[in-house]
Amino acid sequence: MPNTKNSTLTEFPTQTIATAAKTTGLSEITIRRHIANGDLPAYKIGRRVRIADSDLLALYTPIPAYGG
């Protein structure tokens, strides 16, 4: 099943799985899991997989401010 979270491509996807893992501090396996689960859209160019920066940033979920 293809990832359709960002069905209209608005930027050229430049991140590889390895660079996405380094950027986020996650493992490559975790990045692949997010892609497989449909949480992270990825695009194939030939045999290469690329991820858009905006899609990678969308993985981050804001949390409510801590009241003190």
C-alpha positions in Angstrom: 0.0 0.0 0.0 1.6 3.3 -1.0 2.0 6.1 1.4 -0.5 8.9 0.7 -0.1 11.2 3.7 1.5 13.9 1.5 -0.1 13.0 -1.9 1.0 16.2 -3.6 4.7 16.6 -3.6 5.6 20.2 -2.8 9.3 19.9 -2.5 12.0 17.7 -3.9 12.6 14.8 -1.5 16.3 14.8 -0.7 16.8 12.8 2.5 17.9 9.2 2.3 17.0 6.8 5.0 20.5 7.1 6.5 20.4 10.9 6.5 16.9 10.9 7.9 18.1 8.6 10.7 21.1 10.9 11.5 18.9 14.0 11.4 16.3 12.7 13.8 18.6 10.6 16.0 16.5 7.5 15.2 17.8 4.3 13.8 17.5 3.4 10.1 15.2 0.5 11.1 12.9 2.9 12.9 12.7 5.2 9.9 11.9 2.1 7.7 9.2 1.1 10.2 7.6 4.6 10.0 7.6 4.3 6.2 6.1 0.8 6.3 3.4 1.9 8.7 2.5 4.8 6.5 3.5 7.4 9.1 6.3 8.7 7.0 5.8 9.2 3.2 8.7 8.1 1.1 9.4 8.3 -2.6 11.2 5.9 -4.9 13.5 7.2 -7.6 14.6 4.1 -9.4 15.9 1.9 -6.6 16.6 4.8 -4.3 14.2 5.9 -1.5 14.0 9.6 -0.7 12.1 11.5 2.1 11.0 15.1 2.0 12.3 17.3 4.9 8.7 18.5 5.6 7.5 14.9 5.9 10.4 14.1 8.2 9.5 17.1 10.4 5.9 16.0 10.5 7.0 13.0 12.6 7.5 15.3 15.5 4.5 15.8 17.7 4.2 18.9 19.8 3.5 18.3 23.5 1.6 20.7 25.8 3.6 23.1 27.9 4.4 21.9 31.3 2.7 23.9 34.0 4.9 24.9 36.8 
